Amino acid sequence: MKHNDRLIRVIGVVKLVKAAFLFSFAIGALELVHKDMRAWLAPIAPDGHHHYLDRALAKLATVEPRTLHELGIGLLIYGTVFTVEGVGLIMRKVWAEYLTVGVTISLIPLELYELIEGRSLTKFIVIVINVAIAVYLVDRLRRQGHWPFRHRAEAEAPAAAASEPATAADAAPPQA
């Protein structure tokens, strides 16, 4: 297996791991839809010693069931997209590379907005990794002749056929 194929498969495995986490969070969110959040959070009530945890729990206690339901469904959809990307990349399918490029690039503006709203090194690193993956995949598709959207040999064949006659009979002028 070539190094490039190994890297594609690593990206695919990372996508599947992300999908597993998203599915776990989705199931958790959907399980909480029918629960009384305040009663459910009572055993881990804020104690003042953990500022960030206390803030997160206070926000979680006020989440509406509809919001949890929408979050759960969104996470399921996102997890499904990651699963399709991951399986396709592991199987080394060109369509999976296109899908990964499209999804990754489409989410970068949202990630940039999140970075601006709440600056963090982790968010910055995630953006850099996603941009690097997109650039790598576009470069890989270009080197293999699949960018933009068709194989180089297919693109050159019609042009060559149109410019050169196929046989000597085709090259002869028509006789009257």
SEDOKE-12703 format. One record per residue (C-alpha): residue number from 1; x, y, z; residue in three letters. Coordinates in pm, whole numbers. Example, Ala and Ser with C-alpha at 12.3 -4.5 7.8 and 13.67 -1.06 7.14 Angstrom:
! SEDOKE-12703
+------+--------+--------+--------+------+
! resi !     px !     py !     pz ! resn !
+------+--------+--------+--------+------+
!    1 !   1230 !   -450 !    780 !  Ala !
!    2 !   1367 !   -106 !    714 !  Ser !
+------+--------+--------+--------+------+
END
This chain:
! SEDOKE-12703
+------+--------+--------+--------+------+
! resi !     px !     py !     pz ! resn !
+------+--------+--------+--------+------+
!    1 !      0 !      0 !      0 !  Met !
!    2 !    136 !    341 !    -98 !  Lys !
!    3 !    186 !    618 !    159 !  His !
!    4 !    -91 !    827 !     -1 !  Asn !
!    5 !   -338 !    540 !     32 !  Asp !
!    6 !   -240 !    492 !    395 !  Arg !
!    7 !   -302 !    861 !    469 !  Leu !
!    8 !   -643 !    846 !    299 !  Ile !
!    9 !   -733 !    547 !    514 !  Arg !
!   10 !   -614 !    724 !    830 !  Val !
!   11 !   -839 !   1019 !    742 !  Ile !
!   12 !  -1122 !    769 !    690 !  Gly !
!   13 !  -1065 !    609 !   1031 !  Val !
!   14 !  -1060 !    953 !   1196 !  Val !
!   15 !  -1393 !   1030 !   1027 !  Lys !
!   16 !  -1539 !    705 !   1164 !  Leu !
!   17 !  -1416 !    783 !   1516 !  Val !
!   18 !  -1576 !   1129 !   1494 !  Lys !
!   19 !  -1897 !    964 !   1372 !  Ala !
!   20 !  -1898 !    730 !   1672 !  Ala !
!   21 !  -1869 !   1027 !   1910 !  Phe !
!   22 !  -2144 !   1216 !   1724 !  Leu !
!   23 !  -2376 !    914 !   1740 !  Phe !
!   24 !  -2306 !    880 !   2114 !  Ser !
!   25 !  -2388 !   1247 !   2176 !  Phe !
!   26 !  -2697 !   1220 !   1955 !  Ala !
!   27 !  -2829 !    924 !   2152 !  Ile !
!   28 !  -2757 !   1110 !   2476 !  Gly !
!   29 !  -2940 !   1421 !   2358 !  Ala !
!   30 !  -3238 !   1221 !   2236 !  Leu !
!   31 !  -3251 !   1026 !   2564 !  Glu !
!   32 !  -3270 !   1352 !   2757 !  Leu !
!   33 !  -3568 !   1483 !   2557 !  Val !
!   34 !  -3822 !   1322 !   2789 !  His !
!   35 !  -3633 !   1377 !   3114 !  Lys !
!   36 !  -3676 !   1653 !   3370 !  Asp !
!   37 !  -3336 !   1821 !   3328 !  Met !
!   38 !  -3331 !   1983 !   3672 !  Arg !
!   39 !  -3406 !   1654 !   3849 !  Ala !
!   40 !  -3159 !   1470 !   3630 !  Trp !
!   41 !  -2881 !   1722 !   3705 !  Leu !
!   42 !  -2956 !   1749 !   4082 !  Ala !
!   43 !  -2692 !   1492 !   4188 !  Pro !
!   44 !  -2420 !   1696 !   4014 !  Ile !
!   45 !  -2553 !   2037 !   4115 !  Ala !
!   46 !  -2318 !   2336 !   4090 !  Pro !
!   47 !  -2099 !   2372 !   4398 !  Asp !
!   48 !  -1902 !   2687 !   4312 !  Gly !
!   49 !  -1566 !   2511 !   4293 !  His !
!   50 !  -1571 !   2442 !   3921 !  His !
!   51 !  -1667 !   2761 !   3740 !  His !
!   52 !  -1684 !   2623 !   3384 !  Tyr !
!   53 !  -1867 !   2307 !   3487 !  Leu !
!   54 !  -2113 !   2510 !   3694 !  Asp !
!   55 !  -2187 !   2737 !   3395 !  Arg !
!   56 !  -2232 !   2439 !   3163 !  Ala !
!   57 !  -2470 !   2267 !   3405 !  Leu !
!   58 !  -2671 !   2587 !   3451 !  Ala !
!   59 !  -2711 !   2619 !   3073 !  Lys !
!   60 !  -2795 !   2250 !   3036 !  Leu !
!   61 !  -3068 !   2276 !   3301 !  Ala !
!   62 !  -3253 !   2536 !   3093 !  Thr !
!   63 !  -3238 !   2353 !   2757 !  Val !
!   64 !  -3583 !   2292 !   2611 !  Glu !
!   65 !  -3679 !   1939 !   2500 !  Pro !
!   66 !  -3735 !   2063 !   2144 !  Arg !
!   67 !  -3378 !   2197 !   2134 !  Thr !
!   68 !  -3242 !   1862 !   2256 !  Leu !
!   69 !  -3447 !   1683 !   1990 !  His !
!   70 !  -3317 !   1911 !   1713 !  Glu !
!   71 !  -2961 !   1875 !   1842 !  Leu !
!   72 !  -2994 !   1496 !   1848 !  Gly !
!   73 !  -3129 !   1480 !   1494 !  Ile !
!   74 !  -2858 !   1718 !   1369 !  Gly !
!   75 !  -2587 !   1507 !   1532 !  Leu !
!   76 !  -2732 !   1191 !   1375 !  Leu !
!   77 !  -2724 !   1352 !   1029 !  Ile !
!   78 !  -2371 !   1484 !   1080 !  Tyr !
!   79 !  -2259 !   1144 !   1212 !  Gly !
!   80 !  -2409 !    974 !    907 !  Thr !
!   81 !  -2219 !   1206 !    672 !  Val !
!   82 !  -1895 !   1130 !    860 !  Phe !
!   83 !  -1968 !    758 !    837 !  Thr !
!   84 !  -2020 !    777 !    461 !  Val !
!   85 !  -1700 !    981 !    423 !  Glu !
!   86 !  -1501 !    743 !    642 !  Gly !
!   87 !  -1617 !    423 !    474 !  Val !
!   88 !  -1568 !    574 !    128 !  Gly !
!   89 !  -1216 !    695 !    211 !  Leu !
!   90 !  -1117 !    360 !    360 !  Ile !
!   91 !  -1243 !    194 !     42 !  Met !
!   92 !  -1042 !    456 !   -155 !  Arg !
!   93 !  -1341 !    583 !   -352 !  Lys !
!   94 !  -1293 !    906 !   -546 !  Val !
!   95 !  -1650 !   1019 !   -464 !  Trp !
!   96 !  -1559 !   1005 !    -94 !  Ala !
!   97 !  -1268 !   1241 !   -156 !  Glu !
!   98 !  -1503 !   1483 !   -335 !  Tyr !
!   99 !  -1757 !   1453 !    -52 !  Leu !
!  100 !  -1492 !   1511 !    214 !  Thr !
!  101 !  -1358 !   1818 !     34 !  Val !
!  102 !  -1707 !   1962 !     -9 !  Gly !
!  103 !  -1821 !   1900 !    348 !  Val !
!  104 !  -1492 !   2016 !    499 !  Thr !
!  105 !  -1478 !   2337 !    297 !  Ile !
!  106 !  -1845 !   2413 !    360 !  Ser !
!  107 !  -1795 !   2394 !    737 !  Leu !
!  108 !  -1487 !   2619 !    752 !  Ile !
!  109 !  -1690 !   2946 !    762 !  Pro !
!  110 !  -1887 !   2812 !   1060 !  Leu !
!  111 !  -1565 !   2707 !   1231 !  Glu !
!  112 !  -1415 !   3052 !   1169 !  Leu !
!  113 !  -1725 !   3216 !   1319 !  Tyr !
!  114 !  -1693 !   2991 !   1626 !  Glu !
!  115 !  -1325 !   3083 !   1655 !  Leu !
!  116 !  -1403 !   3454 !   1641 !  Ile !
!  117 !  -1686 !   3421 !   1898 !  Glu !
!  118 !  -1479 !   3224 !   2145 !  Gly !
!  119 !  -1109 !   3218 !   2073 !  Arg !
!  120 !   -931 !   2898 !   2165 !  Ser !
!  121 !   -623 !   2714 !   2056 !  Leu !
!  122 !   -825 !   2394 !   2006 !  Thr !
!  123 !  -1064 !   2561 !   1760 !  Lys !
!  124 !   -769 !   2708 !   1571 !  Phe !
!  125 !   -598 !   2368 !   1549 !  Ile !
!  126 !   -920 !   2205 !   1424 !  Val !
!  127 !   -951 !   2467 !   1149 !  Ile !
!  128 !   -587 !   2422 !   1045 !  Val !
!  129 !   -628 !   2043 !   1031 !  Ile !
!  130 !   -950 !   2068 !    828 !  Asn !
!  131 !   -793 !   2313 !    581 !  Val !
!  132 !   -488 !   2086 !    550 !  Ala !
!  133 !   -711 !   1784 !    480 !  Ile !
!  134 !   -907 !   1976 !    215 !  Ala !
!  135 !   -591 !   2106 !     47 !  Val !
!  136 !   -434 !   1758 !     56 !  Tyr !
!  137 !   -742 !   1595 !    -99 !  Leu !
!  138 !   -778 !   1859 !   -372 !  Val !
!  139 !   -407 !   1823 !   -454 !  Asp !
!  140 !   -440 !   1444 !   -458 !  Arg !
!  141 !   -743 !   1463 !   -689 !  Leu !
!  142 !   -557 !   1702 !   -922 !  Arg !
!  143 !   -245 !   1481 !   -933 !  Arg !
!  144 !   -461 !   1179 !  -1019 !  Gln !
!  145 !   -642 !   1372 !  -1290 !  Gly !
!  146 !   -979 !   1366 !  -1115 !  His !
!  147 !  -1005 !   1740 !  -1054 !  Trp !
!  148 !  -1215 !   1906 !  -1174 !  Pro !
!  149 !  -1461 !   1619 !  -1180 !  Phe !
!  150 !  -1334 !   1385 !  -1447 !  Arg !
!  151 !  -1037 !   1172 !  -1523 !  His !
!  152 !   -762 !   1333 !  -1732 !  Arg !
!  153 !   -761 !   1050 !  -1989 !  Ala !
!  154 !  -1136 !   1094 !  -2044 !  Glu !
!  155 !  -1090 !   1468 !  -2090 !  Ala !
!  156 !   -808 !   1428 !  -2342 !  Glu !
!  157 !   -966 !   1146 !  -2548 !  Ala !
!  158 !  -1254 !   1350 !  -2703 !  Pro !
!  159 !  -1017 !   1638 !  -2788 !  Ala !
!  160 !   -770 !   1405 !  -2957 !  Ala !
!  161 !  -1046 !   1226 !  -3148 !  Ala !
!  162 !  -1192 !   1553 !  -3272 !  Ala !
!  163 !   -859 !   1692 !  -3397 !  Ser !
!  164 !   -718 !   1383 !  -3568 !  Glu !
!  165 !   -886 !   1172 !  -3836 !  Pro !
!  166 !   -930 !    809 !  -3734 !  Ala !
!  167 !   -840 !    653 !  -4070 !  Thr !
!  168 !   -692 !    753 !  -4406 !  Ala !
!  169 !  -1039 !    734 !  -4563 !  Ala !
!  170 !  -1162 !    994 !  -4315 !  Asp !
!  171 !   -873 !   1226 !  -4411 !  Ala !
!  172 !   -946 !   1208 !  -4788 !  Ala !
!  173 !  -1153 !   1487 !  -4936 !  Pro !
!  174 !  -1503 !   1390 !  -5041 !  Pro !
!  175 !  -1532 !   1276 !  -5405 !  Gln !
!  176 !  -1806 !   1398 !  -5629 !  Ala !
+------+--------+--------+--------+------+
END
